[in-house]
Amino acid sequence: MNVFFSAMTRKQLEKLPDENPTIGILLCTAKNDTLVKMTLPADNNTIVASKYQLYLPTEQQLIAEVEKIKKEWEENQKR
């Protein structure tokens, strides 16, 4: 993920003036496992989002949400 994030950070030279720095959130799931990884630029002091929250969800909260959605999707596939 760091390689991809570094490449995207370098591409920021191509961003428009009103665009914010890149952040990385990776959500992966398999049959019996869910993984969440987050990364921010080293010099990042601010995160700007379209929906305001006091904090980012923890990796465990994101894992729980991915697993909940995955379970709902699997149940819908059985119908």
Secondary structure, 3 states (H helix, E strand, C coil): CHHHHHHHHHHHHHCCCCCCCCCEEEEEEECCEEEEEEECCCCCCCCCCCCCCCCCCCHHHHHHHHHHHHHHHHHHHCC
